[in-house]
């Protein structure tokens, strides 16, 4: 398990409790930045070097796949993950074909499982297939 905090993970979710839980769980391993809206997330990726973006799907301003499309347009090398209990598989497949979703994890998430996905995405050159939880 990494301890150097050499990577930065941005988590975007409109539920503040989810943001706090995520940050508490991963802050010792990664630089964790949280945002409670996709629009705030877009500003963050413009101002910071982000390695992984984790996004909820159902949010008021922008759904997760549309937000991750904007992430891709800004920097196609950022790994993109949907973390949600509410997303159609067809929507994920369509987004994956268009710009690439690296993983889909359903809520509630498990620390060890999510940490394993992060490590896999950070060490692979390119992920050809979406990782489904």
Beta strands, then each sheet from edge to edge (+ up, - down):
strand 1: 8-12
strand 2: 31-35
strand 3: 52-55
strand 4: 79-83
strand 5: 103-105
strand 6: 131-132
sheet 1: 2+ 1+ 3+ 4+ 5+ 6+
end
